[in-house]
Amino acid sequence: MNKSNTVTVRISAKAIIIRKDKILLVRYKSDSDEWYTLPGGGQRFGETLTQTLIRECLEETTYKIKPARLVFVREYIGSNHEFAEFDKDVHQVELMFLASITDKNPDIRNLSHNADRDQIGAQWISLGDVINLPIFPLALRPFIVENSFSRGSPIYLGDVN
């Protein structure tokens, strides 16, 4: 539990940014592992989800972005997954939006940037290479590889890691 002994659910906004058959991912490394996630992060009190997304993407990738539409909703209840030893008190709801970079000619280089703990950079990865990456949530891999994001209602991925 958190310091005040109350249970909380963290709301997070994430960006799916695809440009020229590459996706922008945030790269992390700990003493024992390396993994990737979509850029984004926790919503602050009084901040809209799109404001959260814009702020977090700028912090983690240095890119200014424009959120588009919501495509996925994911829950992560830490006690239900392989990292339960570390994440047993984590319950997070992630809302994943398609987004674009606002600069007309962005420099799409790999960025050595560390806004978050364990973050070692932001990286443009070819869509086809995502299938072999340790990306979280893993349930996103097939959607990213196929560049398949439903035009209908958002897809609820469930409690997945």
Backbone torsions as a table, in degrees:
resi	resn	phi	psi	omega
1	MET	NA	163.2	178.6
2	ASN	-77.2	177.3	-172.4
3	LYS	-59.5	-29.3	-178.2
4	SER	-90.0	6.7	179.3
5	ASN	60.7	26.2	173.6
6	THR	-111.3	148.9	179.8
7	VAL	-86.1	134.1	178.4
8	THR	-131.8	156.5	173.2
9	VAL	-114.6	127.3	-179.5
10	ARG	-90.8	133.6	175.9
11	ILE	-101.2	133.1	-176.9
12	SER	-132.7	141.6	175.0
13	ALA	-112.2	134.0	-178.4
14	LYS	-126.4	150.5	-178.1
15	ALA	-112.7	134.7	170.6
16	ILE	-105.7	106.0	-176.0
17	ILE	-117.0	112.4	-179.3
18	ILE	-118.4	132.6	179.7
19	ARG	-146.0	124.9	177.9
20	LYS	51.6	51.1	177.5
21	ASP	60.6	26.9	174.6
22	LYS	-131.1	149.9	177.8
23	ILE	-115.2	143.4	178.7
24	LEU	-88.5	120.8	179.2
25	LEU	-126.0	153.9	175.3
26	VAL	-97.4	133.0	-175.5
27	ARG	-105.9	135.0	-178.9
28	TYR	-125.9	153.1	177.5
29	LYS	-147.6	130.4	173.7
30	SER	-113.4	-172.1	179.0
31	ASP	-61.2	-30.9	-173.6
32	SER	-117.2	-15.2	-173.1
33	ASP	-138.9	164.1	172.1
34	GLU	-136.8	138.0	-177.4
35	TRP	-154.4	170.9	-178.3
36	TYR	-128.5	151.0	172.7
37	THR	-141.5	167.5	170.7
38	LEU	-70.8	148.2	175.1
39	PRO	-67.3	146.6	179.5
40	GLY	143.0	-176.9	-179.4
41	GLY	178.8	-162.4	-170.5
42	GLY	-72.1	139.2	178.0
43	GLN	-77.0	136.5	175.2
44	ARG	-93.8	153.7	177.7
45	PHE	-57.7	132.7	178.7
46	GLY	82.9	3.6	-177.9
47	GLU	-108.3	135.1	175.3
48	THR	-74.0	163.3	178.4
49	LEU	-60.7	-40.0	-179.8
50	THR	-69.4	-34.3	175.2
51	GLN	-64.7	-41.2	176.5
52	THR	-58.3	-47.8	-177.1
53	LEU	-62.0	-45.2	179.5
54	ILE	-62.0	-46.9	-179.2
55	ARG	-63.8	-48.6	-177.2
56	GLU	-64.5	-40.7	178.8
57	CYS	-64.7	-39.8	177.4
58	LEU	-63.6	-43.8	-179.9
59	GLU	-64.4	-43.8	-172.7
60	GLU	-87.5	-24.3	-174.6
61	THR	-125.7	-13.5	-174.2
62	THR	73.3	3.6	179.4
63	TYR	-93.8	140.7	169.2
64	LYS	-86.8	133.4	-175.4
65	ILE	-127.3	164.4	174.5
66	LYS	-123.9	112.8	178.1
67	PRO	-67.5	145.0	176.3
68	ALA	-112.0	-111.3	-173.3
69	ARG	-110.6	154.6	176.9
70	LEU	-72.3	130.0	-180.0
71	VAL	-120.6	-28.9	-179.4
72	PHE	-139.1	149.7	170.5
73	VAL	-127.0	131.1	-178.9
74	ARG	-132.6	140.3	170.4
75	GLU	-108.7	151.6	173.0
76	TYR	-137.2	111.1	175.6
77	ILE	-109.0	102.4	-169.7
78	GLY	-51.9	-38.1	-177.2
79	SER	-66.3	-12.3	-179.8
80	ASN	-93.6	1.2	-171.0
81	HIS	-129.3	177.0	-173.1
82	GLU	-63.1	-17.0	178.8
83	PHE	-101.2	24.8	-175.8
84	ALA	-57.2	-32.5	179.8
85	GLU	-58.5	-36.1	-178.4
86	PHE	-98.5	-31.4	-171.2
87	ASP	-108.8	19.4	-172.6
88	LYS	-59.2	-25.6	-179.4
89	ASP	-100.5	11.9	-177.7
90	VAL	-96.1	129.6	169.2
91	HIS	-137.5	113.8	-176.1
92	GLN	-128.1	140.4	172.4
93	VAL	-112.9	123.0	-179.8
94	GLU	-110.4	132.4	176.5
95	LEU	-112.5	118.6	-173.5
96	MET	-106.4	123.6	-176.6
97	PHE	-113.0	141.1	165.0
98	LEU	-68.5	143.9	-179.0
99	ALA	-150.2	164.5	177.4
100	SER	-133.9	156.9	175.9
101	ILE	-80.5	135.3	-174.8
102	THR	-79.9	-24.0	178.2
103	ASP	-68.5	132.4	-178.2
104	LYS	-66.0	-34.0	-179.2
105	ASN	-129.9	67.9	-177.1
106	PRO	-69.5	148.1	173.4
107	ASP	-80.3	103.3	-175.7
108	ILE	-93.7	62.6	175.8
109	ARG	-94.5	166.2	173.2
110	ASN	-77.4	134.5	-174.3
111	LEU	-105.0	127.0	172.7
112	SER	-87.7	97.8	-171.1
113	HIS	-144.8	140.1	-177.9
114	ASN	-138.5	76.6	179.3
115	ALA	-77.7	-29.4	-176.9
116	ASP	-115.4	160.7	176.1
117	ARG	-57.2	132.9	-179.9
118	ASP	73.2	-4.9	178.6
119	GLN	-72.7	132.3	178.4
120	ILE	-117.5	-2.8	177.3
121	GLY	165.2	178.4	171.5
122	ALA	-122.9	139.1	-170.6
123	GLN	-140.1	138.5	173.4
124	TRP	-88.2	121.2	-176.4
125	ILE	-118.8	134.7	174.8
126	SER	-59.5	138.6	-176.9
127	LEU	-54.3	-42.2	-178.9
128	GLY	-65.6	-25.0	-179.3
129	ASP	-80.0	-14.9	-177.0
130	VAL	-63.9	-29.9	-176.6
131	ILE	-58.5	-26.6	-178.0
132	ASN	-101.1	3.0	-176.7
133	LEU	-90.6	148.8	169.7
134	PRO	-79.4	87.1	-177.2
135	ILE	-113.4	140.4	178.5
136	PHE	-119.5	133.6	-1.0
137	PRO	-77.9	144.6	-180.0
138	LEU	-60.0	-28.3	-178.5
139	ALA	-61.0	-17.7	179.8
140	LEU	-78.7	-22.8	-173.2
141	ARG	-47.7	-54.8	-176.6
142	PRO	-63.2	-35.0	178.9
143	PHE	-65.1	-41.3	-179.2
144	ILE	-68.6	-48.5	-178.1
145	VAL	-57.1	-41.7	-179.0
146	GLU	-85.1	-5.1	-175.9
147	ASN	50.6	48.8	-173.2
148	SER	-115.2	102.0	-179.2
149	PHE	-127.0	109.9	-173.2
150	SER	-50.3	141.3	175.6
151	ARG	-84.8	-10.2	-179.0
152	GLY	-85.3	-148.0	179.4
153	SER	-64.3	157.0	175.6
154	PRO	-59.7	150.0	178.6
155	ILE	-95.9	128.0	175.2
156	TYR	-87.3	113.9	-177.9
157	LEU	-80.1	-20.4	-179.5
158	GLY	91.0	-164.7	178.5
159	ASP	-86.9	88.1	-175.6
160	VAL	-126.3	158.1	176.5
161	ASN	-120.6	NA	NA
